[in-house]
Amino acid sequence: MSASARVIALGMLVPDLDEAIRVFGAFGYRQEARGGPAIGDDGRILRTARLSLANGPDLVVEQLDDADGEPLLPHWGLDSHPCWYVDDIEMAVAGVREQGMAAGNTVLDRFAAEAGEESTYIHFDSPWGMDLELISNPHPVAYEIEGAEVVCWHPSRPHTWAVEGPPPKPAPRAPVPTNRGTAHMGLRVPDFDQAVRFFVEHLGCELVFELPRMMRSGGVWTVIPDAEPAPEPDRSVPDQRFPHGTQIRIGFLRCADFNFEPMELLIPDPEGVLRPAFDPEAAKVMHPVFEADSLPNAEAGLVAAGAVPDDTLPSMPRLLTPWGQAVALASR
């Protein structure tokens, strides 16, 4: 893969294709094409729709049914999630809530390398239970102010774009307003360093920054001081999302005009030993589609790096990275 490999689409498994098209339509997506049904040798049925937004890769939403036409429900959670950039997060969240999502969710300030004036984010569930995220940072954030040589791609700032093109399009008028485009794809990984090496060495990405190591304490994420063992977590506050003492590593990778957010989550077992929390099936829920000059050469390179073919989706060839994340290739 070239050093400027582009992500041209994000595939996403959903239980109901029409519902997903409706929900993402509220975010401003327009349906460009409908595909399927593609029927596998075992009778599984795949239906797809390609959706586009002003800036950033398309979404390819996919419904996979068994031979009797019943949806094969994918695994969701924080393992893989799309994140959109919005100009006005309060307006966007109001629109999300009008669509029946994020009723009890709070807009939070971003921190560390992402800290800055009006730099905010919010996580919430789709109607089918998949994690979604909105971010906004109309002003430069900490690592940009400090003069980083490589910055994350930003869907409304042409100076951050690697591929020359027309200026960014206005955010579409939609029930969830001011959405510019998909800013990044979050992906859970069992080993942060392994994932970064693979994306850098074999998919042409660059590591932009890594956030400080953090621990779940008192119901929130707290930074673990450098070169020190993690302190005992505050267990006085109930935490329904993560066990007390859970640790996380997060970084940001740039692949031309798109960003990835690998996340390594370590959860203490009953003896207090930290173990990676990773579900290989959940890593197949979303897959980035990389553009390649030569599909045979690109596929051979990934296979040589340890990727293996994946037959989860009929008539849609994909590869699984050495840890199980699905990726796909398309001709340039």
LINPE-V726390 format. One record per pair of residues at least 24 apart in sequence whose ideal C-beta (glycine too) atoms are under 10 Angstrom apart, sorted by sequence separation. I is the first residue (numbers start at 1). J is the second residue. If there is no record, write none. Layout:
i->I j->J
i->I j->J
This chain:
i->27 j->51
i->28 j->52
i->29 j->53
i->30 j->54
i->38 j->62
i->40 j->64
i->42 j->66
i->43 j->67
i->45 j->69
i->101 j->125
i->116 j->140
i->117 j->141
i->155 j->179
i->156 j->180
i->224 j->248
i->243 j->267
i->244 j->268
i->24 j->49
i->28 j->53
i->29 j->54
i->33 j->58
i->35 j->60
i->42 j->67
i->43 j->68
i->45 j->70
i->57 j->82
i->101 j->126
i->110 j->135
i->116 j->141
i->155 j->180
i->156 j->181
i->216 j->241
i->219 j->244
i->221 j->246
i->242 j->267
i->243 j->268
i->287 j->312
i->302 j->327
i->25 j->51
i->27 j->53
i->28 j->54
i->32 j->58
i->36 j->62
i->37 j->63
i->38 j->64
i->39 j->65
i->43 j->69
i->45 j->71
i->46 j->72
i->56 j->82
i->96 j->122
i->101 j->127
i->110 j->136
i->115 j->141
i->116 j->142
i->154 j->180
i->155 j->181
i->216 j->242
i->218 j->244
i->221 j->247
i->242 j->268
i->243 j->269
i->284 j->310
i->287 j->313
i->24 j->51
i->32 j->59
i->33 j->60
i->35 j->62
i->36 j->63
i->40 j->67
i->45 j->72
i->93 j->120
i->97 j->124
i->99 j->126
i->100 j->127
i->107 j->134
i->110 j->137
i->114 j->141
i->115 j->142
i->116 j->143
i->154 j->181
i->155 j->182
i->156 j->183
i->215 j->242
i->216 j->243
i->217 j->244
i->221 j->248
i->245 j->272
i->247 j->274
i->285 j->312
i->289 j->316
i->302 j->329
i->21 j->49
i->30 j->58
i->31 j->59
i->32 j->60
i->36 j->64
i->37 j->65
i->39 j->67
i->44 j->72
i->56 j->84
i->96 j->124
i->99 j->127
i->113 j->141
i->114 j->142
i->115 j->143
i->116 j->144
i->153 j->181
i->155 j->183
i->216 j->244
i->217 j->245
i->246 j->274
i->260 j->288
i->284 j->312
i->17 j->46
i->18 j->47
i->20 j->49
i->24 j->53
i->29 j->58
i->56 j->85
i->89 j->118
i->93 j->122
i->105 j->134
i->107 j->136
i->112 j->141
i->113 j->142
i->114 j->143
i->116 j->145
i->154 j->183
i->215 j->244
i->216 j->245
i->217 j->246
i->221 j->250
i->245 j->274
i->248 j->277
i->284 j->313
i->287 j->316
i->289 j->318
i->290 j->319
i->17 j->47
i->21 j->51
i->29 j->59
i->31 j->61
i->55 j->85
i->88 j->118
i->89 j->119
i->90 j->120
i->92 j->122
i->102 j->132
i->111 j->141
i->112 j->142
i->113 j->143
i->114 j->144
i->115 j->145
i->153 j->183
i->215 j->245
i->216 j->246
i->258 j->288
i->299 j->329
i->17 j->48
i->18 j->49
i->20 j->51
i->53 j->84
i->89 j->120
i->93 j->124
i->101 j->132
i->110 j->141
i->111 j->142
i->112 j->143
i->113 j->144
i->152 j->183
i->153 j->184
i->215 j->246
i->216 j->247
i->246 j->277
i->281 j->312
i->287 j->318
i->298 j->329
i->17 j->49
i->27 j->59
i->29 j->61
i->37 j->69
i->89 j->121
i->102 j->134
i->110 j->142
i->152 j->184
i->214 j->246
i->215 j->247
i->216 j->248
i->258 j->290
i->287 j->319
i->298 j->330
i->13 j->46
i->89 j->122
i->113 j->146
i->214 j->247
i->215 j->248
i->255 j->288
i->287 j->320
i->296 j->329
i->298 j->331
i->86 j->120
i->213 j->247
i->214 j->248
i->243 j->277
i->256 j->290
i->284 j->318
i->295 j->329
i->298 j->332
i->14 j->49
i->24 j->59
i->113 j->148
i->213 j->248
i->214 j->249
i->233 j->268
i->242 j->277
i->255 j->290
i->256 j->291
i->294 j->329
i->295 j->330
i->12 j->48
i->86 j->122
i->96 j->132
i->213 j->249
i->214 j->250
i->284 j->320
i->295 j->331
i->11 j->48
i->24 j->61
i->211 j->248
i->212 j->249
i->213 j->250
i->283 j->320
i->288 j->325
i->290 j->327
i->292 j->329
i->294 j->331
i->295 j->332
i->21 j->59
i->23 j->61
i->83 j->121
i->96 j->134
i->114 j->152
i->211 j->249
i->212 j->250
i->283 j->321
i->287 j->325
i->288 j->326
i->289 j->327
i->290 j->328
i->291 j->329
i->292 j->330
i->293 j->331
i->294 j->332
i->11 j->50
i->12 j->51
i->20 j->59
i->95 j->134
i->113 j->152
i->210 j->249
i->211 j->250
i->286 j->325
i->287 j->326
i->288 j->327
i->289 j->328
i->290 j->329
i->291 j->330
i->292 j->331
i->293 j->332
i->21 j->61
i->83 j->123
i->210 j->250
i->211 j->251
i->280 j->320
i->283 j->323
i->284 j->324
i->286 j->326
i->287 j->327
i->288 j->328
i->289 j->329
i->290 j->330
i->291 j->331
i->292 j->332
i->9 j->50
i->10 j->51
i->20 j->61
i->93 j->134
i->209 j->250
i->210 j->251
i->211 j->252
i->283 j->324
i->284 j->325
i->285 j->326
i->287 j->328
i->288 j->329
i->289 j->330
i->291 j->332
i->9 j->51
i->19 j->61
i->20 j->62
i->81 j->123
i->92 j->134
i->134 j->176
i->136 j->178
i->209 j->251
i->210 j->252
i->282 j->324
i->283 j->325
i->284 j->326
i->290 j->332
i->9 j->52
i->18 j->61
i->20 j->63
i->93 j->136
i->208 j->251
i->209 j->252
i->210 j->253
i->280 j->323
i->281 j->324
i->282 j->325
i->283 j->326
i->17 j->61
i->19 j->63
i->81 j->125
i->82 j->126
i->92 j->136
i->134 j->178
i->136 j->180
i->162 j->206
i->207 j->251
i->208 j->252
i->209 j->253
i->230 j->274
i->280 j->324
i->16 j->61
i->17 j->62
i->18 j->63
i->78 j->123
i->81 j->126
i->89 j->134
i->91 j->136
i->134 j->179
i->207 j->252
i->208 j->253
i->278 j->323
i->279 j->324
i->280 j->325
i->10 j->56
i->17 j->63
i->89 j->135
i->90 j->136
i->137 j->183
i->206 j->252
i->207 j->253
i->208 j->254
i->278 j->324
i->280 j->326
i->9 j->56
i->10 j->57
i->11 j->58
i->12 j->59
i->14 j->61
i->16 j->63
i->17 j->64
i->89 j->136
i->136 j->183
i->205 j->252
i->206 j->253
i->207 j->254
i->276 j->323
i->278 j->325
i->8 j->56
i->9 j->57
i->10 j->58
i->11 j->59
i->12 j->60
i->13 j->61
i->14 j->62
i->15 j->63
i->17 j->65
i->77 j->125
i->82 j->130
i->83 j->131
i->84 j->132
i->86 j->134
i->88 j->136
i->89 j->137
i->135 j->183
i->205 j->253
i->206 j->254
i->7 j->56
i->8 j->57
i->9 j->58
i->10 j->59
i->11 j->60
i->12 j->61
i->13 j->62
i->14 j->63
i->15 j->64
i->76 j->125
i->81 j->130
i->82 j->131
i->83 j->132
i->84 j->133
i->85 j->134
i->86 j->135
i->87 j->136
i->89 j->138
i->134 j->183
i->135 j->184
i->205 j->254
i->206 j->255
i->216 j->265
i->7 j->57
i->8 j->58
i->9 j->59
i->10 j->60
i->11 j->61
i->12 j->62
i->13 j->63
i->14 j->64
i->15 j->65
i->76 j->126
i->80 j->130
i->81 j->131
i->82 j->132
i->83 j->133
i->84 j->134
i->85 j->135
i->86 j->136
i->88 j->138
i->133 j->183
i->203 j->253
i->204 j->254
i->205 j->255
i->206 j->256
i->211 j->261
i->6 j->57
i->7 j->58
i->9 j->60
i->10 j->61
i->11 j->62
i->13 j->64
i->79 j->130
i->80 j->131
i->81 j->132
i->82 j->133
i->83 j->134
i->84 j->135
i->85 j->136
i->87 j->138
i->133 j->184
i->204 j->255
i->205 j->256
i->208 j->259
i->213 j->264
i->215 j->266
i->216 j->267
i->8 j->60
i->76 j->128
i->77 j->129
i->78 j->130
i->79 j->131
i->81 j->133
i->83 j->135
i->84 j->136
i->85 j->137
i->86 j->138
i->133 j->185
i->199 j->251
i->203 j->255
i->204 j->256
i->208 j->260
i->210 j->262
i->211 j->263
i->216 j->268
i->76 j->129
i->77 j->130
i->78 j->131
i->85 j->138
i->133 j->186
i->196 j->249
i->200 j->253
i->205 j->258
i->207 j->260
i->213 j->266
i->17 j->71
i->74 j->128
i->75 j->129
i->76 j->130
i->77 j->131
i->132 j->186
i->152 j->206
i->199 j->253
i->205 j->259
i->15 j->70
i->16 j->71
i->27 j->82
i->73 j->128
i->74 j->129
i->75 j->130
i->76 j->131
i->78 j->133
i->131 j->186
i->151 j->206
i->153 j->208
i->196 j->251
i->199 j->254
i->200 j->255
i->205 j->260
i->207 j->262
i->15 j->71
i->28 j->84
i->73 j->129
i->74 j->130
i->150 j->206
i->152 j->208
i->192 j->248
i->193 j->249
i->195 j->251
i->199 j->255
i->14 j->71
i->15 j->72
i->27 j->84
i->71 j->128
i->149 j->206
i->150 j->207
i->151 j->208
i->152 j->209
i->192 j->249
i->196 j->253
i->203 j->260
i->205 j->262
i->13 j->71
i->15 j->73
i->24 j->82
i->150 j->208
i->151 j->209
i->191 j->249
i->192 j->250
i->193 j->251
i->195 j->253
i->13 j->72
i->14 j->73
i->15 j->74
i->27 j->86
i->149 j->208
i->150 j->209
i->192 j->251
i->215 j->274
i->13 j->73
i->14 j->74
i->24 j->84
i->148 j->208
i->188 j->248
i->189 j->249
i->13 j->74
i->15 j->76
i->148 j->209
i->199 j->260
i->12 j->74
i->13 j->75
i->14 j->76
i->121 j->183
i->189 j->251
i->13 j->76
i->123 j->186
i->146 j->209
i->199 j->262
i->262 j->325
i->144 j->208
i->186 j->250
i->196 j->260
i->198 j->262
i->27 j->92
i->143 j->208
i->144 j->209
i->195 j->260
i->260 j->325
i->143 j->209
i->186 j->252
i->187 j->253
i->196 j->262
i->13 j->80
i->28 j->95
i->142 j->209
i->195 j->262
i->12 j->80
i->27 j->95
i->85 j->153
i->141 j->209
i->184 j->252
i->185 j->253
i->194 j->262
i->195 j->263
i->196 j->264
i->12 j->81
i->26 j->95
i->27 j->96
i->85 j->154
i->86 j->155
i->87 j->156
i->184 j->253
i->193 j->262
i->195 j->264
i->10 j->80
i->12 j->82
i->26 j->96
i->85 j->155
i->86 j->156
i->184 j->254
i->185 j->255
i->192 j->262
i->194 j->264
i->84 j->155
i->85 j->156
i->189 j->260
i->191 j->262
i->192 j->263
i->193 j->264
i->10 j->82
i->26 j->98
i->27 j->99
i->85 j->157
i->192 j->264
i->23 j->96
i->26 j->99
i->185 j->258
i->186 j->259
i->187 j->260
i->188 j->261
i->189 j->262
i->191 j->264
i->192 j->265
i->184 j->258
i->185 j->259
i->186 j->260
i->187 j->261
i->188 j->262
i->189 j->263
i->190 j->264
i->192 j->266
i->26 j->101
i->101 j->176
i->183 j->258
i->184 j->259
i->185 j->260
i->186 j->261
i->187 j->262
i->188 j->263
i->189 j->264
i->190 j->265
i->23 j->99
i->99 j->175
i->181 j->257
i->182 j->258
i->183 j->259
i->184 j->260
i->185 j->261
i->186 j->262
i->187 j->263
i->188 j->264
i->189 j->265
i->190 j->266
i->22 j->99
i->23 j->100
i->98 j->175
i->99 j->176
i->181 j->258
i->182 j->259
i->184 j->261
i->185 j->262
i->186 j->263
i->188 j->265
i->23 j->101
i->98 j->176
i->183 j->261
i->92 j->171
i->95 j->174
i->96 j->175
i->97 j->176
i->91 j->171
i->95 j->175
i->96 j->176
i->94 j->175
i->95 j->176
i->92 j->174
i->94 j->176
i->95 j->177
i->87 j->170
i->88 j->171
i->92 j->175
i->93 j->176
i->94 j->177
i->95 j->178
i->87 j->171
i->92 j->176
i->95 j->179
i->192 j->276
i->86 j->171
i->91 j->176
i->92 j->177
i->190 j->275
i->191 j->276
i->203 j->288
i->205 j->290
i->85 j->171
i->91 j->177
i->92 j->178
i->190 j->276
i->204 j->290
i->84 j->171
i->91 j->178
i->92 j->179
i->189 j->276
i->190 j->277
i->191 j->278
i->203 j->290
i->90 j->178
i->188 j->276
i->190 j->278
i->204 j->292
i->88 j->177
i->89 j->178
i->188 j->277
i->189 j->278
i->190 j->279
i->199 j->288
i->86 j->176
i->87 j->177
i->88 j->178
i->188 j->278
i->190 j->280
i->86 j->177
i->87 j->178
i->88 j->179
i->188 j->279
i->84 j->176
i->86 j->178
i->87 j->179
i->162 j->254
i->165 j->257
i->85 j->178
i->86 j->179
i->87 j->180
i->162 j->255
i->163 j->256
i->190 j->283
i->84 j->178
i->85 j->179
i->86 j->180
i->160 j->254
i->162 j->256
i->163 j->257
i->188 j->282
i->189 j->283
i->84 j->179
i->85 j->180
i->86 j->181
i->113 j->208
i->114 j->209
i->161 j->256
i->162 j->257
i->187 j->282
i->188 j->283
i->203 j->298
i->84 j->180
i->85 j->181
i->113 j->209
i->161 j->257
i->162 j->258
i->187 j->283
i->202 j->298
i->56 j->153
i->84 j->181
i->85 j->182
i->86 j->183
i->112 j->209
i->113 j->210
i->114 j->211
i->160 j->257
i->55 j->153
i->84 j->182
i->85 j->183
i->112 j->210
i->113 j->211
i->187 j->285
i->203 j->301
i->55 j->154
i->56 j->155
i->83 j->182
i->84 j->183
i->85 j->184
i->112 j->211
i->113 j->212
i->153 j->252
i->160 j->259
i->187 j->286
i->202 j->301
i->203 j->302
i->55 j->155
i->82 j->182
i->83 j->183
i->84 j->184
i->111 j->211
i->112 j->212
i->152 j->252
i->186 j->286
i->187 j->287
i->201 j->301
i->202 j->302
i->54 j->155
i->55 j->156
i->82 j->183
i->83 j->184
i->110 j->211
i->111 j->212
i->151 j->252
i->152 j->253
i->153 j->254
i->185 j->286
i->187 j->288
i->24 j->126
i->53 j->155
i->54 j->156
i->82 j->184
i->83 j->185
i->112 j->214
i->150 j->252
i->152 j->254
i->153 j->255
i->155 j->257
i->185 j->287
i->202 j->304
i->203 j->305
i->23 j->126
i->55 j->158
i->81 j->184
i->82 j->185
i->83 j->186
i->111 j->214
i->150 j->253
i->151 j->254
i->153 j->256
i->154 j->257
i->155 j->258
i->185 j->288
i->202 j->305
i->23 j->127
i->81 j->185
i->82 j->186
i->150 j->254
i->153 j->257
i->155 j->259
i->198 j->302
i->201 j->305
i->202 j->306
i->22 j->127
i->23 j->128
i->27 j->132
i->80 j->185
i->81 j->186
i->153 j->258
i->154 j->259
i->202 j->307
i->20 j->126
i->55 j->161
i->80 j->186
i->81 j->187
i->152 j->258
i->153 j->259
i->19 j->126
i->20 j->127
i->23 j->130
i->27 j->134
i->79 j->186
i->80 j->187
i->81 j->188
i->152 j->259
i->198 j->305
i->19 j->127
i->20 j->128
i->24 j->132
i->78 j->186
i->79 j->187
i->80 j->188
i->151 j->259
i->152 j->260
i->197 j->305
i->198 j->306
i->19 j->128
i->23 j->132
i->78 j->187
i->79 j->188
i->143 j->252
i->152 j->261
i->198 j->307
i->20 j->130
i->55 j->165
i->78 j->188
i->79 j->189
i->111 j->221
i->16 j->127
i->55 j->166
i->77 j->188
i->112 j->223
i->14 j->126
i->15 j->127
i->16 j->128
i->55 j->167
i->56 j->168
i->108 j->220
i->111 j->223
i->194 j->306
i->14 j->127
i->15 j->128
i->55 j->168
i->108 j->221
i->12 j->126
i->14 j->128
i->15 j->129
i->54 j->168
i->55 j->169
i->13 j->128
i->15 j->130
i->54 j->169
i->55 j->170
i->14 j->130
i->53 j->169
i->54 j->170
i->55 j->171
i->13 j->130
i->54 j->171
i->12 j->130
i->53 j->171
i->54 j->172
i->123 j->241
i->203 j->321
i->53 j->172
i->202 j->321
i->53 j->174
i->199 j->321
i->56 j->179
i->58 j->181
i->59 j->182
i->198 j->321
i->55 j->179
i->56 j->180
i->57 j->181
i->58 j->182
i->198 j->322
i->203 j->327
i->54 j->179
i->55 j->180
i->56 j->181
i->57 j->182
i->198 j->323
i->202 j->327
i->53 j->179
i->54 j->180
i->55 j->181
i->56 j->182
i->195 j->321
i->199 j->325
i->53 j->180
i->54 j->181
i->55 j->182
i->56 j->183
i->194 j->321
i->195 j->322
i->198 j->325
i->53 j->181
i->55 j->183
i->56 j->184
i->57 j->185
i->133 j->261
i->194 j->322
i->195 j->323
i->199 j->327
i->52 j->181
i->53 j->182
i->194 j->323
i->198 j->327
i->195 j->325
i->191 j->322
i->189 j->321
i->190 j->322
i->191 j->323
i->190 j->323
i->187 j->321
i->189 j->323
i->190 j->324
i->188 j->323
i->189 j->324
i->190 j->325
i->114 j->250
i->187 j->323
i->189 j->325
i->113 j->250
i->188 j->325
i->112 j->250
i->113 j->251
i->114 j->252
i->187 j->325
i->113 j->252
i->187 j->326
i->30 j->172
i->28 j->171
i->29 j->172
i->28 j->172
i->30 j->174
i->27 j->172
i->28 j->173
i->29 j->174
i->7 j->153
i->28 j->174
i->27 j->174
i->28 j->175
i->26 j->174
i->27 j->175
i->28 j->176
i->25 j->174
i->26 j->175
i->27 j->176
i->28 j->177
i->24 j->174
i->25 j->175
i->26 j->176
i->27 j->177
i->28 j->178
i->29 j->179
i->25 j->176
i->26 j->177
i->28 j->179
i->23 j->175
i->24 j->176
i->27 j->179
i->28 j->180
i->29 j->181
i->23 j->176
i->26 j->179
i->28 j->181
i->29 j->182
i->27 j->181
i->131 j->285
i->24 j->179
i->27 j->182
i->130 j->285
i->6 j->162
i->130 j->286
i->6 j->163
i->4 j->162
i->3 j->162
i->4 j->163
i->78 j->241
i->78 j->242
i->78 j->248
i->10 j->182
i->9 j->182
i->12 j->185
i->85 j->259
i->7 j->182
i->10 j->185
i->83 j->259
i->7 j->184
i->7 j->185
i->83 j->261
i->81 j->261
i->80 j->261
i->81 j->263
i->80 j->263
i->79 j->263
i->78 j->263
i->79 j->265
i->78 j->265
i->5 j->199
i->7 j->203
i->3 j->200
i->5 j->202
i->1 j->199
i->5 j->203
i->6 j->204
i->7 j->205
i->79 j->277
i->5 j->204
i->78 j->277
i->79 j->278
i->1 j->201
i->3 j->203
i->4 j->204
i->5 j->205
i->57 j->257
i->77 j->277
i->79 j->279
i->1 j->202
i->2 j->203
i->3 j->204
i->56 j->257
i->57 j->258
i->79 j->280
i->1 j->203
i->2 j->204
i->3 j->205
i->55 j->257
i->56 j->258
i->77 j->279
i->79 j->281
i->80 j->282
i->1 j->204
i->3 j->206
i->56 j->259
i->76 j->279
i->79 j->282
i->80 j->283
i->1 j->205
i->75 j->279
i->78 j->282
i->79 j->283
i->80 j->284
i->81 j->285
i->82 j->286
i->75 j->280
i->77 j->282
i->79 j->284
i->80 j->285
i->81 j->286
i->75 j->281
i->76 j->282
i->79 j->285
i->80 j->286
i->74 j->281
i->75 j->282
i->79 j->286
i->80 j->287
i->74 j->282
i->75 j->283
i->77 j->285
i->80 j->288
i->75 j->284
i->76 j->285
i->74 j->284
i->75 j->285
i->76 j->286
i->74 j->285
i->74 j->286
i->62 j->285
i->62 j->286
i->62 j->287
i->60 j->286
i->59 j->286
i->60 j->287
i->60 j->289
i->57 j->288
i->58 j->289
i->57 j->289
i->57 j->291
i->74 j->312
i->72 j->312
i->80 j->325
i->79 j->325
i->80 j->326
i->7 j->255
i->8 j->256
i->10 j->258
i->64 j->312
i->6 j->255
i->7 j->256
i->8 j->257
i->64 j->313
i->5 j->255
i->6 j->256
i->7 j->257
i->8 j->258
i->62 j->312
i->64 j->314
i->4 j->255
i->5 j->256
i->6 j->257
i->7 j->258
i->62 j->313
i->3 j->255
i->4 j->256
i->6 j->258
i->7 j->259
i->64 j->316
i->3 j->256
i->4 j->257
i->5 j->258
i->7 j->260
i->1 j->255
i->2 j->256
i->62 j->316
i->60 j->316
i->48 j->313
i->46 j->312
i->44 j->311
i->46 j->313
i->48 j->315
i->44 j->312
i->46 j->314
i->48 j->316
i->60 j->328
i->42 j->311
i->44 j->313
i->45 j->314
i->46 j->315
i->41 j->311
i->44 j->314
i->46 j->316
i->13 j->284
i->14 j->285
i->40 j->311
i->43 j->314
i->13 j->285
i->40 j->312
i->42 j->314
i->11 j->284
i->12 j->285
i->13 j->286
i->40 j->313
i->41 j->314
i->11 j->285
i->12 j->286
i->13 j->287
i->40 j->314
i->11 j->286
i->12 j->287
i->38 j->313
i->39 j->314
i->40 j->315
i->10 j->286
i->11 j->287
i->38 j->314
i->39 j->315
i->40 j->316
i->10 j->287
i->11 j->288
i->37 j->314
i->38 j->315
i->9 j->287
i->10 j->288
i->11 j->289
i->36 j->314
i->37 j->315
i->38 j->316
i->9 j->288
i->10 j->289
i->36 j->315
i->8 j->288
i->9 j->289
i->35 j->315
i->36 j->316
i->7 j->288
i->8 j->289
i->9 j->290
i->35 j->316
i->7 j->289
i->8 j->290
i->9 j->291
i->5 j->288
i->6 j->289
i->7 j->290
i->8 j->291
i->6 j->290
i->7 j->291
i->5 j->290
i->6 j->291
i->5 j->291
i->6 j->292
i->4 j->291
i->5 j->292
i->2 j->290
i->5 j->293
i->1 j->290
i->2 j->291
i->1 j->291
i->2 j->292
i->1 j->292
i->2 j->293
i->1 j->293
i->1 j->294
i->5 j->298
i->1 j->297
i->2 j->298
i->1 j->298
i->13 j->312
i->1 j->301
i->13 j->313
i->1 j->302
i->11 j->313
i->1 j->305
i->11 j->316
i->11 j->318
i->13 j->326
i->11 j->326
i->11 j->327
i->11 j->328
i->10 j->328
i->9 j->328
i->7 j->327
i->8 j->328
i->9 j->330
i->8 j->330
i->7 j->330
i->5 j->329
i->6 j->330
i->8 j->332
i->6 j->332
i->5 j->332
i->1 j->329
i->2 j->332
